[in-house]
Amino acid sequence: MERIKVAIVDDHKLVSKALENMISFNPSFKVVMNCFNGEDFLEKLAVQTIMPEVVLMDINMPKKNGIETTAEITANYPEIKVIALTMEDNETTIINMLKAGAKGYLLKDMSPDILFSAINIVHEKGIFYTDIVTQSLLKIKTEEKATQEITNTLKDRELEFIRHSCSELTYKEIAEQMFVSPRTVDGYRDSVFAKLNVKTRVGIVLFAIKHELD
């Protein structure tokens, strides 16, 4: 049976070496790369002759972190599957890592059996679900659904107002750009405030940036 080719990206050298030894001891796997940060990994990956199939990716690393590195792998090497392997159990970090393209998310205190199982399942099926991943995926879907529902209620002119609100234009200048009266712009503002459940222009801008409406 051909061994699954694994890469390790972790800036803690003792941890990465211990991982390499543990994984190499398993006859199902072969460690083909061991790098200490995302930048180093991507540079070596570009000239690598034996490509990894599964990457165990730490998140907090110098030069290029795990989220940035995973996003680049997803964009440029979609056949390579990333599993986050980290001490970070922050919900925002988990969601950002999954959005970047990670196919699994493991905490470093898991057992070797779970790690081996995750590598096998991600390699064969494409994704490894744990409770922490399932909860985060549900949160992503819930947020996306809520955002879509809000966006669907926004009229074209309100969307145009939101885009103008992300600039340095005053409300009076926005009215001039939209060829309407300041009173009409006030109406757009009040309507958008209500629909987005925000109270200030900053709230509009933050919503627009988060959901790429700017």
ABEGO torsion letter per residue (X at the ends): XBBBBBBBBBABAAAAAAAAAAAAABAABBBABBBABAAAAAAAAAABABBBABBBBBABBBGBBAAAAAAAAAAABAABBBBBBBABABAAAAAAAAAAGBABBBBAABBAAAAAAAAAAAAAAGBBBBAAAAAAAAAAAAAAAAAAAAAAABBAAAAAAAAAAABABBAAAAAAAAGBBAAAAAAAAAAAAAAAGBABAAAAAAAAAAAGAX
